[in-house]
Amino acid sequence: VQLQASGGGLVQAGGSLRLSCAASRRISVTTRVGWYRQAPGENRVLVASMMPGGNIDYAATVKGRFTISRSVAENTVSLQMNSLKPEDTARYYCCIGRYWGQGTQVTVSS
């Protein structure tokens, strides 16, 4: 399975971005999906995940601002990011099961 992430870019603090991750084939509803991010010099950390059955977890730093969603019909996983802060600047990676996308850069200016 190949994952293609898109939607990153440069945005001012307080702005919004929507990341999308398209899978090359059907994503089973029993597959865990998630978004991670990695800032320079730091470890990759979980931002949001959606488990089979619909349970969703968010990192405390993004709860209330970010929303993860998936479309089984379109084989996509998305991350809506609102009220962005400079500390959200990182490369964002989607993860579907054991597969990883190449990442998309998000830069938030102050």
Secondary structure in CASP SS format (residue, H / E / C, confidence):
PFRMAT SS
TARGET T0000
AUTHOR 0000-0000-0000
METHOD secondary structure of the structure
MODEL  1
V C 1.00
Q C 1.00
L E 1.00
Q E 1.00
A E 1.00
S E 1.00
G C 1.00
G C 1.00
G E 1.00
L E 1.00
V E 1.00
Q E 1.00
A C 1.00
G C 1.00
G C 1.00
S C 1.00
L E 1.00
R E 1.00
L E 1.00
S E 1.00
C E 1.00
A E 1.00
A E 1.00
S C 1.00
R C 1.00
R C 1.00
I C 1.00
S C 1.00
V C 1.00
T C 1.00
T C 1.00
R C 1.00
V E 1.00
G E 1.00
W E 1.00
Y E 1.00
R E 1.00
Q E 1.00
A C 1.00
P C 1.00
G C 1.00
E C 1.00
N C 1.00
R C 1.00
V E 1.00
L E 1.00
V E 1.00
A E 1.00
S E 1.00
M E 1.00
M C 1.00
P C 1.00
G C 1.00
G C 1.00
N C 1.00
I E 1.00
D E 1.00
Y E 1.00
A C 1.00
A C 1.00
T C 1.00
V C 1.00
K C 1.00
G C 1.00
R C 1.00
F E 1.00
T E 1.00
I E 1.00
S E 1.00
R E 1.00
S E 1.00
V C 1.00
A C 1.00
E C 1.00
N C 1.00
T E 1.00
V E 1.00
S E 1.00
L E 1.00
Q E 1.00
M E 1.00
N C 1.00
S C 1.00
L C 1.00
K C 1.00
P H 1.00
E H 1.00
D H 1.00
T C 1.00
A E 1.00
R E 1.00
Y E 1.00
Y E 1.00
C E 1.00
C E 1.00
I E 1.00
G C 1.00
R C 1.00
Y E 1.00
W E 1.00
G C 1.00
Q C 1.00
G C 1.00
T E 1.00
Q E 1.00
V E 1.00
T E 1.00
V E 1.00
S E 1.00
S C 1.00
END
